């Protein structure tokens, strides 16, 4: 599978979870915990494969995207921190929904920038064969991704 298609599929998976969370009632604590746990797993894995495999390859193929990559890594840092807090927060806590809402807003912003501004540039620079190769590497790497958001090393480590 093409690496950009794989990342977009991840984005769709997370967006579905976000919509489920937004539709859950105010007192649906058990359902919200389950959804939040799925979001934590999906975003932790996604962030890890992007930073470990996709971003370095994209930066090499399209050097003009350096600033976007650096900004994305910082956005990931914020998201991972929020995920680590959500992981241990009781869904009945008054901050749970607020924290999840801010997470959703941040991720949606990040996804929009990637898909509209950055991915087309990377696709043009890389070409189909390289993107398929990256997609296979990322699919394989998903199996080894950490489950703890704070175990995702930052790009400067």
Order of alpha helices (4+ residues) and beta strands (2+ residues): alpha-alpha-alpha-alpha-alpha-alpha-alpha
